[in-house]
Amino acid sequence: MTSLAATQRAAALAARAAAVIPGGVNSGQRRVPGLEDLVITATSGATFTDADGHTYTDYHAAFGPPLLGHNDPDVDAAVAAAGRSVDLMGIGVTPVEIELAERLVEVVPSIEKVLLTATGSEATFHVLRLARTVTGRRHILKFQGCYHGWHDAVAMNVISPAEKVGTKDPLSGGILPEMLDATLVVAFNDAAAVELALAEHDVAAIIVEPIPHNIGAVLPQPGFLERLRELATAHGTVLCFDEVITGFRHGLGGYQAVCGVTPDLTTLGKAMANGWPVSALGGKAELMDLFSTTPGRPAFFAGTFNGHPATTAAALATVDKLQREPVHEHVFRLGERARTGLQELYDRLGVPAVVSGFGSVFVTYFLEGPVVSYDDLLRNDVELFVGYRRELMREGIFELPLNLKRSHFSYAHTDDDVDRLLEGTEAAVTRFLATRA
Ligand SMILES: Cc1ncc(COP(=O)(O)O)c(C=O)c1O
């Protein structure tokens, strides 16, 4: 129960934040309408607690990293142990970096050699620069709805308004027009559009989220990823799977191990270290060996915090646990139960809905199917999508109340959580629909 003092404390903290942090938050996606005073004071397992003293079951999961649950004791112990042994040196390599690289080479099909960065954006930046280095070509091809980070080559055409689909829709000011021109945007699942773009332009790289989770979960049509592989090979274009979300979460080998399509380069991040900031890029040795980590090679690569022993230890401990314990079995089972239960719920309520997802990820689009590309998602009932999630908070359940955002299970969620999710969703949707009646 929230006391007045707690509410006042939360509001005071949010006001202090807004006074000194632009918008009061440290990432553009963290300021959500209606949640301006949300100050998080604790996380644990499948929950978080805010400064009002409310505890929620967390399905937002920081956009996906804590696959094992928040504050996983094994991962956190590995970080603490690393902190007591070797600190950042900025010269040479540490044993933990070697061990992690060996492990990634072992589990991810496309990875013969691998480099570490702190963030996913750095990883996608470097694979695209490498693709341009190796091909000498200008263009990058991305898909409407996919997000690959904040840098200029890719920061465009994610959740675009209808009138911007089919045109360049930059996420930011300050991107040079030449950069926008050099990125081609086509519809996901449209192999013919990819074929045309490759025929008409000098395309260095195709970059794709194998499941575009930045718009929920639009699944690849049978044969689509295979066709991307064929087309990239035929045109001498570098195929990059951005597995920053799908990597580790959908299996140790990423979605490429599930779908059986092997890209030339892969980016990883988010769930890789269960919430600690480490990401990676890897792929064919003949490409990766062009980075300047080998002296004299042409693709410059550097980063003060790359391969930080503590975050690298977090990644290794995460991979260990994913290999040792039935994490994927658990989260996939809960995900399947939730998707089936939610679809039954909406069918029973007579609410047009497509419950989508894969493994531990789920999302409900409020529309008549099918969902093949971003265009279909323009039919989503945004008011209902956001509105029921706001109501869900009153049920002690948190799914991010922003259009098209996906939800996640972790190893810390339980079958009881699924039961409560189904009950809470029914109550929240019913209440929201009553306000519209
Ligand atoms: C698929 C994908 N690629 C890259 C990124 C960028 O990663 P980061 O936010 O760690 O820079 C994200 C972040 O959401 C992502 O979802």
PDBQT file of the ligand as one rigid body, heavy atoms in Angstrom, charges set to zero:
ROOT
HETATM    1  C1  LIG A 501      18.426  -5.638 -32.057  1.00  0.00    +0.000 C 
HETATM    2  C2  LIG A 501      19.204  -4.556 -31.386  1.00  0.00    +0.000 A 
HETATM    3  N1  LIG A 501      20.399  -4.212 -31.860  1.00  0.00    +0.000 NA
HETATM    4  C3  LIG A 501      21.154  -3.271 -31.275  1.00  0.00    +0.000 A 
HETATM    5  C4  LIG A 501      20.703  -2.595 -30.175  1.00  0.00    +0.000 A 
HETATM    6  C5  LIG A 501      21.546  -1.543 -29.540  1.00  0.00    +0.000 C 
HETATM    7  O1  LIG A 501      22.073  -2.030 -28.346  1.00  0.00    +0.000 OA
HETATM    8  P1  LIG A 501      22.500  -1.012 -27.173  1.00  0.00    +0.000 P 
HETATM    9  O2  LIG A 501      21.252  -0.371 -26.674  1.00  0.00    +0.000 OA
HETATM   10  O3  LIG A 501      23.171  -1.914 -26.166  1.00  0.00    +0.000 OA
HETATM   11  O4  LIG A 501      23.437  -0.034 -27.784  1.00  0.00    +0.000 OA
HETATM   12  C6  LIG A 501      19.452  -2.917 -29.641  1.00  0.00    +0.000 A 
HETATM   13  C7  LIG A 501      18.939  -2.209 -28.457  1.00  0.00    +0.000 C 
HETATM   14  O5  LIG A 501      17.783  -2.249 -28.120  1.00  0.00    +0.000 OA
HETATM   15  C8  LIG A 501      18.680  -3.908 -30.262  1.00  0.00    +0.000 A 
HETATM   16  O6  LIG A 501      17.454  -4.225 -29.816  1.00  0.00    +0.000 OA
ENDROOT
TORSDOF 0
